[in-house]
Amino acid sequence: MTTSVVLVGVGGQGILLASEIVAQTAVFAGFDVKTNEVHGMAQRGGSVIAQIRFGQKVFSPLVPKRTAQVLVSLERIEGLRNIDYLADDGFAIVSSQKIIPVTASTGGVVYPDIDEELLAKYFPRLVYLDAVDAAAKLGNPKTANTILLGITAKKLNLPIQAWEEAIKKSVKEKFIDLNIKAFQHGLQI
């Protein structure tokens, strides 16, 4: 069986780092891994999506619609925008962070008012939290992505030691301890 994970957000939230950690974790656990990233206007706050697939033998990095076991969204609208990747029995892990795009901040469009209640209608298996606030309380709001990976780890059958090794390999040395702490915090949520 191939496991599929989709991570979404906007540029600067750490989606690419998070996808690297998931992929490295699966490698450390002994799986074949394929990844795909799309980050066109990411540097300007545009959408970012990363797809990770792992299993005994994986032939494509692309996650077919309605097959992802986990959809992780660092921004609430991006979660809804990518809902079609999530399997019917999949888990959505969504941060409440709201990043208003330029088109909405200049009055071109209205940023929709999305809350946990509305998301729960679309995602029957939802973990919704203010990951940025939780990360700030740990010492750095930029570890919100790692907190969400801690929650993700509970939904995937990969050893915790492999996750921690992947974090050590993927983040800068001076941020390893902080990211391990953020990951462990996510495990407790």
C-alpha positions as CSV (number, residue, x, y, z in Angstrom):
1,M,0.0,0.0,0.0
2,T,1.2,3.5,-0.8
3,T,0.6,6.2,1.8
4,S,0.0,9.8,0.5
5,V,0.4,13.0,2.4
6,V,-0.3,16.5,1.0
7,L,1.0,19.7,2.7
8,V,-0.3,23.1,1.7
9,G,0.1,26.7,2.6
10,V,1.6,29.9,1.3
11,G,5.1,30.9,0.6
12,G,7.3,31.4,3.7
13,Q,5.3,29.0,6.0
14,G,7.8,26.2,5.8
15,I,5.9,23.8,3.6
16,L,9.0,22.7,1.7
17,L,10.9,22.0,4.9
18,A,8.0,20.1,6.3
19,S,7.8,18.0,3.1
20,E,11.5,17.3,3.3
21,I,11.0,16.1,6.9
22,V,8.1,13.8,6.0
23,A,10.1,12.3,3.1
24,Q,13.2,11.8,5.1
25,T,11.2,10.2,7.9
26,A,9.8,7.6,5.4
27,V,13.3,7.0,4.0
28,F,14.6,6.4,7.5
29,A,11.7,4.0,8.1
30,G,12.8,2.0,5.0
31,F,10.3,3.0,2.4
32,D,10.5,4.0,-1.2
33,V,9.6,7.7,-1.4
34,K,8.5,10.1,-4.1
35,T,7.8,13.8,-3.7
36,N,6.5,16.7,-5.8
37,E,6.4,20.4,-5.0
38,V,4.7,23.3,-6.6
39,H,5.6,26.7,-5.4
40,G,5.2,29.1,-8.3
41,M,4.7,32.5,-6.6
42,A,5.7,31.3,-3.2
43,Q,8.1,34.1,-2.6
44,R,5.2,36.6,-3.0
45,G,2.8,34.8,-0.6
46,G,1.4,32.5,-3.3
47,S,0.1,28.9,-2.8
48,V,2.5,26.1,-2.1
49,I,1.7,22.4,-2.3
50,A,3.9,19.5,-1.5
51,Q,3.0,15.9,-2.2
52,I,4.7,12.9,-0.5
53,R,4.1,9.3,-1.3
54,F,5.8,6.3,0.4
55,G,5.4,2.6,0.4
56,Q,7.3,-0.6,-0.6
57,K,7.4,0.6,-4.2
58,V,6.1,4.0,-5.4
59,F,5.9,4.8,-9.1
60,S,4.7,8.4,-9.1
61,P,5.1,11.4,-6.8
62,L,1.6,12.7,-7.7
63,V,-1.1,12.1,-5.2
64,P,-4.3,11.1,-7.0
65,K,-7.4,13.0,-6.0
66,R,-9.3,11.6,-2.9
67,T,-6.4,9.4,-1.8
68,A,-4.3,11.3,0.7
69,Q,-4.4,9.8,4.2
70,V,-3.4,13.2,5.6
71,L,-3.8,16.8,4.4
72,V,-1.8,19.3,6.4
73,S,-2.6,23.0,5.9
74,L,-0.6,25.8,7.4
75,E,-3.3,28.3,6.3
76,R,-7.0,27.7,6.6
77,I,-8.2,28.7,3.1
78,E,-5.4,26.6,1.5
79,G,-6.9,23.6,3.3
80,L,-10.3,24.1,1.6
81,R,-8.7,24.9,-1.7
82,N,-7.0,21.5,-1.7
83,I,-9.8,19.4,-0.1
84,D,-10.1,17.2,-3.2
85,Y,-6.8,15.5,-2.4
86,L,-8.1,14.1,0.9
87,A,-9.5,10.5,1.0
88,D,-13.0,10.1,2.5
89,D,-11.5,8.6,5.6
90,G,-8.4,10.9,5.7
91,F,-7.4,13.4,8.4
92,A,-7.2,17.1,7.9
93,I,-4.8,19.0,10.1
94,V,-5.4,22.7,9.7
95,S,-3.8,25.7,11.3
96,S,-6.1,28.6,11.9
97,Q,-3.6,31.1,10.5
98,K,-5.0,33.6,8.0
99,I,-2.8,35.1,5.4
100,I,-4.7,37.6,3.3
101,P,-3.5,37.6,-0.3
102,V,-2.7,40.8,-2.1
103,T,-5.9,40.6,-4.2
104,A,-8.0,40.7,-1.0
105,S,-5.9,43.3,0.9
106,T,-6.2,45.7,-2.0
107,G,-10.0,45.3,-2.1
108,G,-10.1,43.2,-5.3
109,V,-11.8,40.2,-3.6
110,V,-13.0,39.4,-0.1
111,Y,-11.1,36.9,2.0
112,P,-13.8,34.4,3.2
113,D,-14.6,34.1,6.9
114,I,-13.6,30.5,7.7
115,D,-13.8,29.1,11.1
116,E,-13.5,25.7,12.8
117,E,-17.2,25.0,12.6
118,L,-17.3,25.5,8.8
119,L,-14.1,23.5,8.3
120,A,-15.6,20.6,10.3
121,K,-18.5,20.4,7.8
122,Y,-16.0,19.7,5.0
123,F,-13.4,17.7,7.0
124,P,-15.2,15.1,9.2
125,R,-11.8,14.1,10.7
126,L,-10.3,17.5,11.6
127,V,-7.6,18.7,13.9
128,Y,-7.8,22.5,14.0
129,L,-5.5,24.7,16.0
130,D,-3.6,28.0,16.2
131,A,-0.2,26.4,15.4
132,V,1.5,29.8,15.1
133,D,0.4,30.8,18.6
134,A,1.5,27.4,20.0
135,A,4.9,27.7,18.3
136,A,5.3,31.2,19.6
137,K,4.8,30.0,23.1
138,L,7.5,27.4,22.5
139,G,9.9,30.2,21.4
140,N,9.6,30.6,17.7
141,P,6.4,31.0,15.6
142,K,8.3,29.6,12.6
143,T,8.1,26.1,14.1
144,A,4.3,25.9,13.5
145,N,5.1,23.6,10.6
146,T,6.9,21.2,13.0
147,I,4.1,21.2,15.5
148,L,1.7,20.2,12.7
149,L,4.2,17.4,11.8
150,G,4.0,16.1,15.4
151,I,0.2,15.8,14.9
152,T,0.8,14.2,11.5
153,A,3.1,11.6,13.1
154,K,0.2,10.3,15.1
155,K,-1.8,9.7,11.9
156,L,1.0,7.9,10.0
157,N,2.6,4.6,10.9
158,L,6.2,5.8,11.0
159,P,8.6,5.5,14.0
160,I,9.0,8.6,16.2
161,Q,12.8,8.0,16.1
162,A,12.7,8.3,12.3
163,W,10.8,11.6,12.6
164,E,13.4,13.0,15.0
165,E,16.3,11.8,12.8
166,A,14.7,13.5,9.8
167,I,14.3,16.8,11.7
168,K,18.0,16.6,12.7
169,K,19.0,16.0,9.1
170,S,16.7,18.7,7.6
171,V,16.9,21.8,9.9
172,K,19.9,24.0,10.6
173,E,21.9,22.7,13.6
174,K,21.1,25.7,15.8
175,F,17.3,25.1,15.4
176,I,17.3,21.3,15.9
177,D,16.4,21.3,19.6
178,L,13.6,23.9,19.1
179,N,12.1,21.9,16.2
180,I,12.3,18.6,18.2
181,K,10.5,20.4,21.1
182,A,7.8,21.7,18.6
183,F,7.4,18.2,17.1
184,Q,7.0,16.6,20.6
185,H,4.4,19.3,21.4
186,G,2.5,18.3,18.3
187,L,2.6,14.7,19.4
188,Q,0.8,15.7,22.6
189,I,-2.0,17.6,20.9
